[in-house]
Amino acid sequence: MSGEKGEKGAATPFWEKPLSELTRAQWEKLCDGCGRCCLVKLEDEDTGAIYHTSVSCKMLDHESCQCGDYKNRRDHVPDCVRLTLKKLQEIDWLPPTCAYVLRDAGKTLPPWHPLISGDPESVHRVGVSVRGKVEVSEADIEEEDTPDYIRLWPKRWPKKARY
């Protein structure tokens, strides 16, 4: 991994750098693979309140918690958000566990983050990911039934994941 030399000569891991200094590849690697951002959110038109659901995007693989066609996802889901530093400042529906949210706030990555643990399964073991929590894909329900799946957990820290 490339980085700047710290006081003791060690390279600074890219995930400790300001988000504005990351390359596109580093930005993409910062994602912990939890899949929470791929859950359907509902917005109250009157209040602007965002409600999280346990309904997944039709492209989400419920086991891996990865997009089934990430490179071409916008061909399938035109309103899929490509997270950028600017958009990070504008949206408020990312989970509190999100590495982009944490780093933007100047916080370190948690021990379970795959970049820290070295294990992509760690995000699943501590219950941060959507694995086993998605109740249905948006492809399998009627849109008007989505409010039946409003849940609080996507906007919370799992107990096993706190640090």
Residue, then its C-alpha position, 0 to 999 in steps of 0.5 A: m500500500s502506498g502512503e506518506k511517511g509518518e513520524k517513525g518512517a511507516a507509510t500511512p495506510f490510505w484509509e487513514k488519509p483524508l477522503s479528499e486525498l484518496t484515489r478512485a481505487q482507494w475510495e472503492k476499497l474503503c467500502d466495508g461490503c455491508g450492503r446497508c446502502c443497498l437497502v430501500k429507503l423511503e422518504d416522507e414527502d411532507t417531513g423529509a424523514i428517511y425510513h430504512t427498510s429490510v427490502s434490498c435492491k434487486m441487484l444485491d446478492h444477499e449472501s455476499c452483500q455485494c452488487g450482482d453487477y456493480k460495474n453496470r449497476r446503473d443500467h439496471v438501477p438508474d437512480c443508484v447513487r455513485l457515492t462521491l465526497k460531494k454526495l457524502q456531504e449531501i445525503d444523510w441516509l448512510p448507516p453510522t457504521c459506514a466507513y465513508v461516514l466514519r472517515d469523513a467525521g475524522k474517526t478511525l475504521p473499526p476493528w471489524h472493517p476488512l481493511i483492518s481485520g484483513d478478513p472480508e467475513s469480519v463485517h458479517r460476523v459482527g452483524v454489520s452487514v445485511r447478510g441474513k437480515v434482508e427480508v425480501s428483494e424489491a423485485d419480489i414485492e409490490e412497491e406499495d408493500t415496502p412500508d411494511y418492511i420499515r426497520l430500525w436496525p439499518k440505522r443502528w450500530p450492532k452491539k457486537a460491532r461497537y468499539 
